[in-house]
Amino acid sequence: MEEGPRPRGLIKKREAAPELLKWYRKHGRDFIWREEGFSSYGSLIAEMMLQKTQAKVVEPVLKEFLARYPTVESIHRAPRKEIEKLIKRLGLFRTRSKNMKKVAKIIVEKYGGKVGASMDELAELPGVGPYVSSAVRCFKGEERVPVLDANVARVVGRLYGIDYRDPKHQKELWGKAEGLLPRKNVKEFNWALIDLGALVCKPSNPKCGECPLRSICHVGRDKIALVQSSPTMRKGKRIEFETCTDVV
Ligand code: SF4
């Protein structure tokens, strides 16, 4: 019989990584920014585009963008209106194009056009912030840091029973995400958490019955126990919580 959920903070990292990585190798998504040899510059632009925008919308725009502007210098030289037109499909195009121009100027003038050289100060650049900075530092700089986008915040919040929608819990969520990081395969682990949030631990109707983390999840264990104790809900062969609109 399933045990009840454990109190907050008792999940050990060794419990999350093996199952999640196994799931990722089977179900993880392929994107150009995850390919071997993708540049730090491309990764920075991809992550700036991925903020508040779905990956499937970003990919074609990114390909076109990198073909037109293959270096930081090329963005620095380009008229902002031209950039704006190219990224229009992503939404927030004015803010994004302004930030891209500002970031390009700083990287060209201060770091000789090298994104890698700006790693320590990435979070301070306009429109970059903690998510983009940690994504580039982890995926390109091989740093062992958590990458907390909206998908990951939701997964971690549900794992620990923390209200991920409340901005005052952001710091706690970053801390918990850091505590889950394995010693090796950190990049894959962060991609796995992002994909789990996008494909399984969705904002509504999370598919807890298919989730590789269900046995250690505060919310998932609670919901599974509920289904198992209810003869009506038990009738369904798979546990998907179709009726669950949100869970924290
Ligand atoms: Fe999300 Fe359910 Fe998995 Fe928990 S068990 S992480 S709520 S899908």
Residues whose N, C-alpha, C, O or C-beta is under 5 A from the ligand:
A	BS01	SF4	V155 R158 V200 C201 P206 K207 C208 C211 L213 R214 C217 V219 G220
